[in-house]
Amino acid sequence: MNQLRRWYRRLDQWTRSLSRVGYAVLTGVTAFCSYLLIGSFFGEFAVVSAVAMGLTLTVLYYALDPRER
């Protein structure tokens, strides 16, 4: 359990240290990969939709910057 908390804190610290662009790109790439993975489980290979989802979230996270304090 302590190891899991340590990994979580390390990941949290790393994401907080990313720039606005870096965080937006990370979010977009994560959305893209997740969309492809979940789609493949259901037998759909929707690359265009995955790219659209990734780009949309990248732009939104960059424009709105949800980490802003």
C-alpha positions in Angstrom: 0.0 0.0 0.0 2.8 2.4 0.8 4.4 1.7 -2.6 1.2 2.5 -4.3 0.9 5.8 -2.5 4.5 6.6 -3.3 3.9 6.0 -7.0 0.7 8.1 -6.9 2.6 11.0 -5.2 5.4 10.8 -7.7 3.0 10.8 -10.7 1.0 13.7 -9.2 4.2 15.7 -8.6 5.4 15.0 -12.2 2.1 16.1 -13.7 2.0 19.2 -11.6 5.5 20.1 -12.8 4.5 19.9 -16.5 3.9 23.1 -18.5 0.5 24.1 -19.8 1.3 22.7 -23.2 2.8 19.5 -21.8 -0.2 18.8 -19.7 -2.6 19.5 -22.5 -0.6 17.1 -24.8 -0.4 14.4 -22.2 -4.2 14.6 -21.7 -4.8 14.4 -25.5 -2.5 11.5 -25.9 -4.1 9.7 -23.0 -7.6 10.3 -24.4 -6.5 9.1 -27.9 -5.0 5.9 -26.5 -7.9 5.2 -24.2 -10.4 5.7 -27.0 -8.5 3.2 -29.2 -8.2 0.7 -26.4 -11.8 0.8 -25.3 -13.0 0.8 -29.0 -10.9 -2.3 -29.7 -12.6 -4.1 -26.8 -16.0 -3.5 -28.5 -14.7 -4.4 -32.0 -14.5 -0.9 -33.3 -11.3 0.5 -34.7 -12.2 4.2 -35.0 -8.9 6.0 -35.6 -10.5 9.2 -36.9 -12.7 9.4 -33.8 -9.8 8.8 -31.5 -7.7 11.5 -33.2 -10.7 13.9 -32.9 -11.1 13.1 -29.2 -7.4 13.6 -28.5 -7.2 16.9 -30.4 -10.4 18.2 -28.9 -9.2 17.5 -25.3 -5.7 18.9 -26.0 -7.2 22.2 -27.3 -9.7 22.4 -24.4 -7.1 21.7 -21.7 -4.8 24.2 -23.2 -7.4 26.9 -23.6 -9.1 26.4 -20.3 -6.1 25.3 -18.2 -8.0 23.4 -15.4 -4.9 23.4 -13.2 -4.8 27.1 -13.0 -4.9 28.4 -9.4 
